[in-house]
Amino acid sequence: MATDKKHIAVYLDKSVEDALVEFCTANGLESKKGLMYSAAVNKALAQFFGVESSTPSTTPGNTVSTIPSDIPDNTLALVQQLAEQVAAMEERLGKLSA
């Protein structure tokens, strides 16, 4: 598939890989084929640099753009962190019940 997007390759530390997997799950970046690593890295970098991202999500309403803009940044960060932790717990519970 041809694209004009920049391609990069990285060697992830195990702790970074684990965090990326949780980020994928928390942000609904999963498809029928598995985790959407490229989309997750794009979304994480967009958040880090404070730029817009066109990253897709398979979980409706799980994006920062659905949160009102008058909430302080530290509150948004806390909400995002809590959402990621809840998603991680749900994933772990799902694995335990399987």
Secondary structure by P-SEA (a helix, b strand, c coil): ccccbbbbbbbccaaaaaaaaaaaaaaccccccccaaaaaaaaaaaaaacccccccccccccccccccccccaaaaaaaaaaaaaaaaaaaaaaaaac
